[in-house]
Amino acid sequence: MLIDSFGIQRLLAVSGGSMGGMQALEWAAAYEWYESPNIHFLTVHDFEALAALESLVVERRYFLAGHRKVEVQPNLMAEVAVFLVRRG
């Protein structure tokens, strides 16, 4: 692969049309989202699914926007999520 021949280990952004877009999709699909060497964001659901996969129990979770607690639609409204987890 071309990125291997140039010694590129991590992609921060990929753009392109046609075949370029297909290549970006291939790179993105090559890893589970949590194993990707690339920068990524995740949803609350993504984190909770990963926690379950890793046998972690979520004891508490808080969603924050500035100094206020978010109670509804945390994926949309919160800026930060804080989870207290333990091994299950």
C-alpha positions as CSV (number, residue, x, y, z in Angstrom):
1,M,0.0,0.0,0.0
2,L,1.2,3.5,-0.8
3,I,1.0,4.8,2.8
4,D,3.2,1.8,3.9
5,S,5.8,2.6,1.3
6,F,6.0,6.2,2.6
7,G,6.2,5.0,6.2
8,I,2.9,6.7,7.2
9,Q,1.7,5.2,10.4
10,R,-1.4,7.3,11.2
11,L,-3.9,9.3,9.2
12,L,-5.4,12.4,10.7
13,A,-7.7,13.3,7.8
14,V,-8.5,11.7,4.5
15,S,-10.3,13.5,1.6
16,G,-10.9,12.6,-1.9
17,G,-13.6,11.7,-4.4
18,S,-14.2,8.6,-6.4
19,M,-11.4,6.1,-5.7
20,G,-10.0,8.4,-2.9
21,G,-13.3,8.1,-1.1
22,M,-13.3,4.3,-1.4
23,Q,-9.7,4.2,0.0
24,A,-10.7,6.3,3.0
25,L,-13.6,3.9,3.6
26,E,-11.3,0.9,3.3
27,W,-8.9,2.4,5.9
28,A,-11.7,3.2,8.2
29,A,-13.2,-0.3,8.0
30,A,-9.9,-2.0,8.6
31,Y,-10.2,-1.6,12.4
32,E,-12.9,-1.6,15.0
33,W,-13.4,2.0,16.0
34,Y,-11.6,1.5,19.4
35,E,-8.6,-0.1,17.8
36,S,-8.1,2.5,15.1
37,P,-4.7,4.3,15.1
38,N,-6.6,7.4,13.8
39,I,-8.2,10.2,15.8
40,H,-11.9,9.5,16.4
41,F,-14.9,10.5,18.5
42,L,-17.3,8.1,20.0
43,T,-20.9,8.1,21.2
44,V,-22.1,7.1,24.7
45,H,-23.5,3.9,23.2
46,D,-20.1,3.1,21.6
47,F,-18.3,3.5,25.0
48,E,-20.9,1.5,26.9
49,A,-20.7,-1.3,24.2
50,L,-16.9,-1.3,24.6
51,A,-17.2,-1.4,28.4
52,A,-19.5,-4.5,28.1
53,L,-17.1,-6.1,25.6
54,E,-14.2,-5.5,28.1
55,S,-16.2,-6.9,31.1
56,L,-16.5,-3.5,32.7
57,V,-19.6,-2.4,34.7
58,V,-20.7,1.2,34.5
59,E,-21.5,2.2,38.0
60,R,-22.2,5.9,37.4
61,R,-22.2,8.2,34.4
62,Y,-22.4,11.9,34.2
63,F,-22.9,14.1,31.1
64,L,-21.8,17.7,31.3
65,A,-22.1,20.8,29.2
66,G,-20.0,23.6,30.8
67,H,-21.0,23.6,34.5
68,R,-24.4,22.0,34.1
69,K,-25.4,18.4,34.1
70,V,-27.1,17.0,31.0
71,E,-30.0,14.7,31.6
72,V,-31.5,14.4,28.1
73,Q,-29.9,13.4,24.8
74,P,-26.3,13.3,26.0
75,N,-24.8,12.5,22.6
76,L,-26.3,15.7,21.3
77,M,-26.2,18.0,24.3
78,A,-23.1,17.1,26.4
79,E,-19.6,18.2,25.8
80,V,-18.0,15.7,28.2
81,A,-19.0,12.3,29.5
82,V,-17.6,10.9,32.8
83,F,-17.9,7.2,33.6
84,L,-17.2,5.4,36.8
85,V,-16.4,1.8,35.9
86,R,-15.3,-1.4,37.6
87,R,-14.2,-4.8,36.4
88,G,-17.2,-7.1,36.2
